């Protein structure tokens, strides 16, 4: 369950956020104004950051900057992500 993974760990954070954003879009047509809304916000804010399968193609300097930005993003959105994940888990959406 992706929502549970996000609650337990920041590992694969972007990949999990993007997956939840896509699920919200599939379920509702668009994720906006749903329990998946926050994942759309994060995806939009971080669409320039490398996801797992492209990281090996990035320079160490770029990855250091990207990882710092991702850490800041995770902290900024943490409370909203926890709330959304708990709603999703509680409603058995994932």
N, C-alpha and C positions, 0 to 999 in steps of 0.2 A: 504494500500500500504506500503510494507516494507521499501522501499527507503524513503518515506515520514516520517515514524516512526523514522528512524535513524537520519534524519535531525532535527526532533523536540525534541528528547530525547535520552539519553543514557540508559534508562530503557530497560531491556531485550536485551542489546547490543549483547552479544555473540549469543543468540538464533536468533536474526535478521540477524547477519552477516552470520551465518551458513546457514540459510534459503536462503539468497541471493547467497551464494556460490553454494548451491545445485541447485538453479534455473539456474545459469550460466552454471553449468555442464550439466544439462538436456537440456538446449537450444542449447549449442554449442558442446557437447561431453566433453569438458574441458573448464574451465573458463579462462584459460591463454590467454593473449593478447586480451582480450575483456573488455567491460565496467565492467565486474564482477571480473576481475583479483584481485583487491585489497581485495576482500572478501576471496579469496583463500589464499592470503598472510596472512591475519589476522587469518583465521582458522588454518593455519599451525603453526603460531607463538603461538597460544593460545590453542592448542588442549589438553593441560594438565590442563587447568582451568575448573572449574565446571560450567556446564550450569544449568539453573534453576531447572530442575527436579532432579538433584543429590545434590544440595546444602544442603538439609536437612540431608544428610548422612555425611557431612563433619564437622570436628571440627572447633570451633570458631577460633582457631589459624591459621589453614589452610585457612579459608575463609578470614581472615584479610590480609594474605600475598597475596592470589589470587586477592582480590579486589584492593589492592595497585598496583599489576602488571597490572590488567585490566585498572585501571585509567591511568597508564602510557601509555599503548597500545592505548587507546582511543585518548589521546592527541597527541601521535606520528603520528597516521594515520588519524587524523581528517580532514585535508585538502584534502587528497586523497579520503576519504570516501564521503565528501561533493561533490567533483567533480564527482565521480562515480554515486552517488545518483541523482544528477542533470541531468546527461546524461541519466540515466535509466528513470527518470520521463519525461524528454523531448522527449524521443523516445517511450514512452508509453509501455516499456517492462514490467512494473509492475504497 
